[in-house]
Amino acid sequence: MQLPARNTLAVVGAGPIGLEAAAAALDHGLDVHLFEQGEVGSHPLGWGHVRMFTPWRMNLGPHSRTHLEAAGWTAPDLDACPTGAELVGRYLEPLAKLAELKDRIHTHSQVVSIGRHGLLKDDLIGSLERAERPFRLLVRDQGGRENYIHAFAVMDASGVYATPNWAGTGGIPARSEIYLRPQLSYHLDDVLGPRREVYAGHRTMVIGGGPTAATTVAALAKLADEVPGTAVAWVTHTPAASLYAAKDDPLPERRALYEKARGFLAGAHPAVTHVGGAEVEGFEFNSATHRYRVQLAVGDQPRVEEVDLVIVNTGYGADDSLYRELQVHECFATRAPMKLATALLGAAAGDCLTTPVFGADVLANPEPRFYVLGHKSYGRNPDFLLETGYRQVEDVVSLLAKESRARVPA
Ligand SMILES: Cc1cc2nc3c(=O)[nH]c(=O)nc-3n(C[C@H](O)[C@H](O)[C@H](O)COP(=O)(O)OP(=O)(O)OC[C@H]3O[C@@H](n4cnc5c(N)ncnc54)[C@H](O)[C@@H]3O)c2cc1C
């Protein structure tokens, strides 16, 4: 096999972090190619109707912005908070179309698996000698054709939105959840937009106690104001008193959502019923009535709720199947790369705005020159912010560029 150049970098995922990595890599003289399984910004498009908590000034990557501005792009109002769709339309799509990037971004190219050419997972354990063999990525195109791509460094910025958590107690599937999963929703359905007819006039169970679930409940409550018969059974594992604590939140969008959520939990909306301290035990679907019977345990008491639809918003986690054949040391609690996970647990900041950013040394894996960046690097930890990811990119790309220069003979 003809070896690729030492400065080759493969990036997985055309979200904001993968694209920033591509822009930064060009600036640092790396030969970068990015592989995206869907369209540019597929994940933010999936929650396109949701307004972000953070304003544009926190959402733009410095390298991306410089490239865009050099091509005549003007930044949106930096104090406004974009929706997911605006993030893609105003920023990610123009970025991916730039002359210097467009031929390096390969959409509809799914990375199926990543290994090291000629090395098994348990060869040369923890040795830097592994870096002498290029990574080998199996990439599948839209027509199902598969090819290998080789590179001397890989960044996995494939996000978490495609791998939602289960509804069941202890994080495992509830009874029949696996079987019924294709007909439940695990994402942020646009219940006031294209999915309105599905939810209007029906009783929906929303499971989860984070910002995603609160966003869904708020949208369904608005639908209930407009369409009689629409109702929400909101099920949370945590009791109401410990959810959405009031604090001096500097992000107005988040502050407003949490205020609304506290109102719903306190019974302020007639269409929203809350069941707190509940474990989801199982689902039954009656194909004659098209209704679900959801079995809950509230304390020691069994309880059954009948609903027409179920939305599971219990968060998202990292899919490690891509790099199963690499030497990645994962955290046993969060499934994020171990060093970063330990640093985050140690920081115990409790809020994304105050979580410190950790450098390339903490992002490193036993597998040399392989990095998990962006939302995926946080595993199940929900405190990830784009600002953090952009700083990860800068640190790692500078290090890779320095290492590549050190290896190229003068
Ligand atoms: C509803 C919601 C609101 C959020 N609001 C904010 C906010 O206000 N502020 C903030 O800073 N952060 C926010 N976040 C968190 C975070 O910034 C986003 O999740 C952001 O999209 C993460 O960017 P990313 O580039 O790491 O990954 P993603 O945007 O998730 O992109 C990953 C990409 O990888 C692709 N991909 C996945 N697997 C493969 C594969 N095998 N091969 C090829 N491509 C693949 C996907 O199709 C996707 O395009 C929010 C998250 C959600 C879900």
The ligand as an SDF file (V2000), in Angstrom:
LIG
                    3D

 53 58  0  0  0  0  0  0  0  0999 V2000
  -31.4990   20.7660   21.0540 C   0  0  0  0  0  0  0  0  0  0  0  0
  -30.0710   21.1460   21.2760 C   0  0  0  0  0  0  0  0  0  0  0  0
  -29.7740   22.4660   21.5630 C   0  0  0  0  0  0  0  0  0  0  0  0
  -28.4440   22.8440   21.7850 C   0  0  0  0  0  0  0  0  0  0  0  0
  -28.1900   24.1440   22.0940 N   0  0  0  0  0  0  0  0  0  0  0  0
  -26.9080   24.5460   22.2670 C   0  0  0  0  0  0  0  0  0  0  0  0
  -26.5990   25.9190   22.5570 C   0  0  0  0  0  0  0  0  0  0  0  0
  -27.4850   26.7620   22.7070 O   0  0  0  0  0  0  0  0  0  0  0  0
  -25.2940   26.2750   22.6600 N   0  0  0  0  0  0  0  0  0  0  0  0
  -24.2770   25.3760   22.5040 C   0  0  0  0  0  0  0  0  0  0  0  0
  -23.1030   25.7750   22.5830 O   0  0  0  0  0  0  0  0  0  0  0  0
  -24.5300   24.0620   22.3070 N   0  0  0  0  0  0  0  0  0  0  0  0
  -25.8250   23.6330   22.1740 C   0  0  0  0  0  0  0  0  0  0  0  0
  -26.0860   22.2970   21.9400 N   0  0  0  0  0  0  0  0  0  0  0  0
  -24.9800   21.3030   22.0590 C   0  0  0  0  0  0  0  0  0  0  0  0
  -24.0260   21.2190   20.8580 C   0  0  0  0  0  0  0  0  0  0  0  0
  -23.4180   22.4460   20.6080 O   0  0  0  0  0  0  0  0  0  0  0  0
  -24.6870   20.6980   19.6000 C   0  0  0  0  0  0  0  0  0  0  0  0
  -25.0870   19.3750   19.8470 O   0  0  0  0  0  0  0  0  0  0  0  0
  -23.7710   20.7360   18.3710 C   0  0  0  0  0  0  0  0  0  0  0  0
  -24.5070   20.3900   17.2290 O   0  0  0  0  0  0  0  0  0  0  0  0
  -22.5660   19.7940   18.5460 C   0  0  0  0  0  0  0  0  0  0  0  0
  -21.7090   19.9590   17.4470 O   0  0  0  0  0  0  0  0  0  0  0  0
  -20.7380   18.7890   16.9450 P   0  0  0  0  0  0  0  0  0  0  0  0
  -20.0600   19.3440   15.7340 O   0  0  0  0  0  0  0  0  0  0  0  0
  -19.9350   18.2820   18.0700 O   0  0  0  0  0  0  0  0  0  0  0  0
  -21.6960   17.5840   16.5160 O   0  0  0  0  0  0  0  0  0  0  0  0
  -23.0200   17.5360   15.6290 P   0  0  0  0  0  0  0  0  0  0  0  0
  -23.5480   18.8790   15.3110 O   0  0  0  0  0  0  0  0  0  0  0  0
  -23.9010   16.6070   16.3360 O   0  0  0  0  0  0  0  0  0  0  0  0
  -22.5120   16.9320   14.2440 O   0  0  0  0  0  0  0  0  0  0  0  0
  -22.1010   15.6080   14.0880 C   0  0  0  0  0  0  0  0  0  0  0  0
  -22.1940   15.2410   12.6080 C   0  0  0  0  0  0  0  0  0  0  0  0
  -21.5700   13.9680   12.4290 O   0  0  0  0  0  0  0  0  0  0  0  0
  -22.3180   13.2310   11.4870 C   0  0  0  0  0  0  0  0  0  0  0  0
  -22.0350   11.8000   11.6840 N   0  0  0  0  0  0  0  0  0  0  0  0
  -22.4380   11.0090   12.7230 C   0  0  0  0  0  0  0  0  0  0  0  0
  -21.9440    9.7560   12.5740 N   0  0  0  0  0  0  0  0  0  0  0  0
  -21.2270    9.7580   11.4220 C   0  0  0  0  0  0  0  0  0  0  0  0
  -20.5050    8.7630   10.7250 C   0  0  0  0  0  0  0  0  0  0  0  0
  -20.4030    7.5110   11.1900 N   0  0  0  0  0  0  0  0  0  0  0  0
  -19.8980    9.0770    9.5460 N   0  0  0  0  0  0  0  0  0  0  0  0
  -19.9860   10.3480    9.0620 C   0  0  0  0  0  0  0  0  0  0  0  0
  -20.6830   11.3350    9.6860 N   0  0  0  0  0  0  0  0  0  0  0  0
  -21.2850   11.0520   10.8530 C   0  0  0  0  0  0  0  0  0  0  0  0
  -23.7590   13.6250   11.7630 C   0  0  0  0  0  0  0  0  0  0  0  0
  -24.5900   13.3740   10.6500 O   0  0  0  0  0  0  0  0  0  0  0  0
  -23.6120   15.1120   12.0980 C   0  0  0  0  0  0  0  0  0  0  0  0
  -23.7710   15.9230   10.9530 O   0  0  0  0  0  0  0  0  0  0  0  0
  -27.4020   21.8820   21.7070 C   0  0  0  0  0  0  0  0  0  0  0  0
  -27.7130   20.5520   21.4240 C   0  0  0  0  0  0  0  0  0  0  0  0
  -29.0400   20.1790   21.2010 C   0  0  0  0  0  0  0  0  0  0  0  0
  -29.3410   18.7410   20.9090 C   0  0  0  0  0  0  0  0  0  0  0  0
  1  2  1  0
  2  3  1  0
  2 52  2  0
  3  4  2  0
  4  5  1  0
  4 50  1  0
  5  6  2  0
  6  7  1  0
  6 13  1  0
  7  8  2  0
  7  9  1  0
  9 10  1  0
 10 11  2  0
 10 12  1  0
 12 13  2  0
 13 14  1  0
 14 15  1  0
 14 50  1  0
 15 16  1  0
 16 17  1  0
 16 18  1  0
 18 19  1  0
 18 20  1  0
 20 21  1  0
 20 22  1  0
 22 23  1  0
 23 24  1  0
 24 25  2  0
 24 26  1  0
 24 27  1  0
 27 28  1  0
 28 29  2  0
 28 30  1  0
 28 31  1  0
 31 32  1  0
 32 33  1  0
 33 34  1  0
 33 48  1  0
 34 35  1  0
 35 36  1  0
 35 46  1  0
 36 37  1  0
 36 45  1  0
 37 38  2  0
 38 39  1  0
 39 40  1  0
 39 45  2  0
 40 41  1  0
 40 42  2  0
 42 43  1  0
 43 44  2  0
 44 45  1  0
 46 47  1  0
 46 48  1  0
 48 49  1  0
 50 51  2  0
 51 52  1  0
 52 53  1  0
M  END
$$$$
